[in-house]
Amino acid sequence: MWEAKVVLLDEPTAALGVQQTKQVLELVLRLKHQGLGVILISHNLANVFEVADRIIVMRLGRRVGTFNRTESSEQAVVGAITGAEFGKFKPQE
């Protein structure tokens, strides 16, 4: 357990205040800098764009978009999430 290579966090900031959310995001960045893979499941795009390298959007159990954080906009990600841009994103196996 203590030699983990990947940490999975499912909505870790959903019920937290501003200061606690900041602490969680700092922890994510520390883990990342230590070489661990961090999977962060979140609907808070501000948090995602703050700490992610890559953003994967799932829709109806399928991956509909993969975005490089530095090369993508929140609008593009929201489009994939809502299906507004669904025609542009083909489900990937």
Z-matrix of the N, CA and C atoms (Angstrom, degrees):
N
C 1 1.451
C 2 1.522 1 110.86
N 3 1.306 2 118.50 1 -38.01
C 4 1.459 3 120.42 2 -175.09
C 5 1.518 4 112.45 3 -84.39
N 6 1.325 5 117.29 4 -5.62
C 7 1.454 6 120.42 5 177.50
C 8 1.527 7 110.25 6 -106.83
N 9 1.308 8 116.33 7 36.94
C 10 1.455 9 122.05 8 -177.68
C 11 1.528 10 110.84 9 -64.50
N 12 1.310 11 114.94 10 147.78
C 13 1.466 12 121.44 11 175.87
C 14 1.526 13 111.04 12 -107.13
N 15 1.339 14 115.67 13 -20.37
C 16 1.460 15 121.37 14 -178.25
C 17 1.521 16 108.48 15 -134.81
N 18 1.329 17 115.60 16 139.32
C 19 1.466 18 121.76 17 175.91
C 20 1.530 19 106.70 18 -118.79
N 21 1.328 20 116.45 19 128.93
C 22 1.456 21 122.28 20 179.91
C 23 1.524 22 108.71 21 -109.83
N 24 1.329 23 116.13 22 122.41
C 25 1.460 24 121.85 23 179.81
C 26 1.525 25 108.69 24 -121.43
N 27 1.316 26 117.07 25 118.52
C 28 1.457 27 122.59 26 -178.88
C 29 1.521 28 109.54 27 -104.47
N 30 1.318 29 116.44 28 107.04
C 31 1.473 30 123.40 29 -179.21
C 32 1.535 31 111.83 30 49.40
N 33 1.329 32 118.86 31 53.16
C 34 1.464 33 120.46 32 -174.70
C 35 1.520 34 114.41 33 -68.75
N 36 1.337 35 118.07 34 -17.35
C 37 1.466 36 119.67 35 -176.99
C 38 1.524 37 112.44 36 -109.40
N 39 1.323 38 117.69 37 6.96
C 40 1.464 39 121.72 38 -172.42
C 41 1.526 40 113.50 39 -55.52
N 42 1.320 41 118.11 40 -40.79
C 43 1.470 42 120.60 41 -175.46
C 44 1.530 43 112.03 42 -111.40
N 45 1.342 44 117.28 43 21.99
C 46 1.459 45 120.27 44 -175.58
C 47 1.520 46 111.91 45 -104.80
N 48 1.321 47 114.23 46 156.49
C 49 1.449 48 120.62 47 174.44
C 50 1.526 49 110.31 48 -81.15
N 51 1.307 50 115.91 49 -178.32
C 52 1.461 51 122.15 50 -176.03
C 53 1.531 52 111.64 51 -60.95
N 54 1.314 53 117.89 52 -48.36
C 55 1.469 54 121.04 53 -177.37
C 56 1.529 55 111.81 54 -66.03
N 57 1.317 56 116.95 55 -41.93
C 58 1.456 57 120.34 56 179.46
C 59 1.533 58 111.01 57 -67.22
N 60 1.332 59 117.05 58 -37.36
C 61 1.460 60 121.33 59 176.44
C 62 1.521 61 110.16 60 -62.08
N 63 1.317 62 116.54 61 -43.03
C 64 1.466 63 120.95 62 177.83
C 65 1.526 64 110.66 63 -59.25
N 66 1.329 65 117.34 64 -41.22
C 67 1.460 66 121.30 65 179.41
C 68 1.528 67 111.19 66 -64.68
N 69 1.326 68 117.45 67 -40.20
C 70 1.464 69 120.79 68 178.98
C 71 1.531 70 109.91 69 -64.92
N 72 1.326 71 117.46 70 -44.23
C 73 1.460 72 120.59 71 -179.82
C 74 1.525 73 111.42 72 -65.42
N 75 1.323 74 117.11 73 -36.59
C 76 1.468 75 120.41 74 175.43
C 77 1.529 76 110.41 75 -64.54
N 78 1.321 77 117.24 76 -38.62
C 79 1.461 78 121.46 77 176.54
C 80 1.532 79 110.55 78 -62.95
N 81 1.317 80 117.06 79 -43.70
C 82 1.468 81 121.15 80 178.13
C 83 1.526 82 109.68 81 -57.79
N 84 1.326 83 117.06 82 -45.75
C 85 1.469 84 120.46 83 179.98
C 86 1.525 85 111.70 84 -65.57
N 87 1.332 86 117.82 85 -38.65
C 88 1.471 87 120.63 86 177.22
C 89 1.527 88 110.82 87 -62.51
N 90 1.323 89 116.51 88 -45.50
C 91 1.469 90 120.67 89 178.86
C 92 1.525 91 110.56 90 -61.08
N 93 1.317 92 115.93 91 -42.54
C 94 1.462 93 121.57 92 179.14
C 95 1.532 94 110.52 93 -60.91
N 96 1.327 95 116.53 94 -44.47
C 97 1.471 96 120.78 95 -179.52
C 98 1.529 97 112.25 96 -70.14
N 99 1.331 98 116.61 97 -19.18
C 100 1.467 99 120.65 98 175.76
C 101 1.533 100 111.04 99 -84.63
N 102 1.324 101 116.65 100 -1.37
C 103 1.450 102 120.42 101 176.65
C 104 1.514 103 115.01 102 93.90
N 105 1.315 104 117.89 103 6.03
C 106 1.459 105 120.38 104 177.75
C 107 1.519 106 109.88 105 -83.75
N 108 1.317 107 116.01 106 147.00
C 109 1.449 108 120.53 107 171.11
C 110 1.518 109 108.11 108 -80.85
N 111 1.308 110 117.04 109 135.24
C 112 1.463 111 120.97 110 179.49
C 113 1.523 112 107.83 111 -123.82
N 114 1.322 113 115.88 112 122.33
C 115 1.457 114 121.90 113 174.39
C 116 1.515 115 106.42 114 -104.83
N 117 1.308 116 115.17 115 116.98
C 118 1.465 117 121.57 116 -177.32
C 119 1.525 118 108.01 117 -114.03
N 120 1.319 119 116.24 118 114.50
C 121 1.457 120 121.53 119 176.32
C 122 1.517 121 106.47 120 -95.55
N 123 1.337 122 116.52 121 120.30
C 124 1.459 123 119.11 122 -175.54
C 125 1.519 124 110.52 123 -157.89
N 126 1.319 125 115.27 124 149.03
C 127 1.455 126 121.61 125 171.99
C 128 1.531 127 110.45 126 -98.72
N 129 1.311 128 116.85 127 -3.58
C 130 1.463 129 120.95 128 -179.16
C 131 1.525 130 108.55 129 -89.65
N 132 1.328 131 115.89 130 97.72
C 133 1.464 132 120.02 131 -174.88
C 134 1.517 133 112.77 132 -66.51
N 135 1.319 134 118.16 133 -29.86
C 136 1.468 135 119.86 134 177.12
C 137 1.521 136 109.50 135 -61.18
N 138 1.327 137 116.96 136 -44.41
C 139 1.467 138 120.69 137 177.59
C 140 1.521 139 111.26 138 -65.01
N 141 1.310 140 116.43 139 -43.59
C 142 1.470 141 121.00 140 -179.45
C 143 1.525 142 110.19 141 -60.25
N 144 1.320 143 117.03 142 -48.39
C 145 1.461 144 120.15 143 -178.72
C 146 1.528 145 112.15 144 -67.99
N 147 1.311 146 117.30 145 -20.50
C 148 1.467 147 120.43 146 178.42
C 149 1.526 148 112.29 147 -74.63
N 150 1.337 149 117.88 148 -34.05
C 151 1.470 150 119.36 149 -171.43
C 152 1.528 151 115.39 150 -120.70
N 153 1.325 152 118.25 151 -14.36
C 154 1.471 153 120.18 152 -172.28
C 155 1.523 154 112.46 153 -83.36
N 156 1.320 155 115.22 154 152.60
C 157 1.461 156 122.06 155 167.58
C 158 1.526 157 108.75 156 -96.89
N 159 1.337 158 114.70 157 -40.66
C 160 1.455 159 121.66 158 -176.81
C 161 1.519 160 108.40 159 -133.31
N 162 1.315 161 115.83 160 141.35
C 163 1.462 162 122.05 161 -179.59
C 164 1.523 163 107.84 162 -119.77
N 165 1.315 164 115.68 163 126.07
C 166 1.457 165 120.90 164 177.44
C 167 1.522 166 107.75 165 -116.11
N 168 1.316 167 116.11 166 128.15
C 169 1.464 168 121.89 167 179.89
C 170 1.522 169 108.30 168 -104.11
N 171 1.327 170 114.32 169 126.61
C 172 1.467 171 121.81 170 176.87
C 173 1.528 172 107.98 171 -105.18
N 174 1.313 173 115.64 172 139.07
C 175 1.465 174 121.33 173 177.10
C 176 1.516 175 107.52 174 -141.21
N 177 1.335 176 116.02 175 120.60
C 178 1.462 177 121.83 176 -179.69
C 179 1.523 178 111.43 177 54.14
N 180 1.326 179 116.41 178 41.10
C 181 1.455 180 122.03 179 175.82
C 182 1.517 181 115.49 180 78.80
N 183 1.325 182 116.75 181 7.13
C 184 1.467 183 120.20 182 179.64
C 185 1.528 184 109.74 183 -125.16
N 186 1.306 185 114.11 184 149.21
C 187 1.463 186 119.52 185 176.19
C 188 1.520 187 107.61 186 -77.76
N 189 1.325 188 117.13 187 121.23
C 190 1.464 189 121.25 188 -179.18
C 191 1.519 190 112.17 189 -110.89
N 192 1.311 191 117.46 190 -7.50
C 193 1.455 192 119.06 191 178.42
C 194 1.503 193 111.69 192 -166.08
N 195 1.320 194 114.99 193 141.34
C 196 1.454 195 122.27 194 173.44
C 197 1.515 196 106.63 195 -127.37
N 198 1.318 197 116.02 196 126.67
C 199 1.458 198 121.56 197 -173.41
C 200 1.522 199 110.45 198 -127.12
N 201 1.313 200 116.17 199 138.31
C 202 1.453 201 121.59 200 168.70
C 203 1.525 202 105.83 201 -85.34
N 204 1.322 203 117.33 202 123.52
C 205 1.463 204 120.71 203 -174.49
C 206 1.525 205 112.93 204 -54.83
N 207 1.322 206 117.13 205 -40.96
C 208 1.459 207 119.71 206 -175.43
C 209 1.524 208 113.14 207 -75.72
N 210 1.325 209 116.97 208 -14.52
C 211 1.460 210 120.81 209 -177.81
C 212 1.520 211 113.03 210 -112.86
N 213 1.343 212 117.55 211 7.07
C 214 1.461 213 121.35 212 -174.97
C 215 1.514 214 110.73 213 -125.50
N 216 1.308 215 114.49 214 162.79
C 217 1.458 216 120.33 215 176.84
C 218 1.524 217 110.01 216 -112.25
N 219 1.327 218 115.15 217 160.23
C 220 1.457 219 119.33 218 175.72
C 221 1.528 220 110.23 219 -62.37
N 222 1.340 221 117.03 220 -33.73
C 223 1.469 222 119.80 221 179.77
C 224 1.525 223 110.98 222 -61.98
N 225 1.325 224 117.39 223 -41.13
C 226 1.461 225 120.11 224 179.59
C 227 1.521 226 110.95 225 -64.37
N 228 1.322 227 116.52 226 -40.91
C 229 1.462 228 120.71 227 179.34
C 230 1.524 229 110.29 228 -67.03
N 231 1.319 230 117.07 229 -44.07
C 232 1.465 231 120.60 230 177.86
C 233 1.527 232 110.53 231 -61.58
N 234 1.312 233 117.22 232 -38.63
C 235 1.461 234 120.64 233 177.05
C 236 1.515 235 111.91 234 -59.58
N 237 1.332 236 116.51 235 -41.03
C 238 1.468 237 120.29 236 177.94
C 239 1.526 238 110.91 237 -69.28
N 240 1.332 239 116.56 238 -39.15
C 241 1.468 240 120.61 239 -179.39
C 242 1.526 241 111.00 240 -64.16
N 243 1.319 242 116.23 241 -45.66
C 244 1.465 243 120.67 242 -174.06
C 245 1.520 244 113.62 243 -84.64
N 246 1.326 245 116.45 244 -15.65
C 247 1.453 246 119.82 245 -176.08
C 248 1.514 247 112.50 246 87.46
N 249 1.332 248 117.62 247 -0.09
C 250 1.465 249 121.04 248 179.71
C 251 1.521 250 111.12 249 -61.19
N 252 1.310 251 115.86 250 -30.70
C 253 1.459 252 121.50 251 179.55
C 254 1.522 253 109.85 252 -111.40
N 255 1.317 254 117.13 253 23.87
C 256 1.462 255 120.66 254 -171.13
C 257 1.515 256 112.49 255 -58.60
N 258 1.332 257 117.92 256 -34.54
C 259 1.450 258 120.30 257 -179.89
C 260 1.514 259 113.42 258 -61.50
N 261 1.327 260 117.15 259 -25.51
C 262 1.461 261 121.71 260 -179.93
C 263 1.520 262 112.18 261 -79.76
N 264 1.332 263 117.48 262 -20.47
C 265 1.458 264 121.31 263 -173.32
C 266 1.518 265 109.44 264 -113.98
N 267 1.258 266 116.03 265 113.74
C 268 1.461 267 121.29 266 176.42
C 269 1.517 268 108.75 267 -88.42
N 270 1.332 269 118.82 268 131.62
C 271 1.465 270 119.63 269 176.38
C 272 1.515 271 110.11 270 -53.62
N 273 1.311 272 115.35 271 134.18
C 274 1.466 273 121.78 272 -178.61
C 275 1.511 274 109.58 273 -106.93
N 276 1.304 275 116.65 274 140.31
C 277 1.470 276 121.32 275 179.51
C 278 1.501 277 109.77 276 -78.46
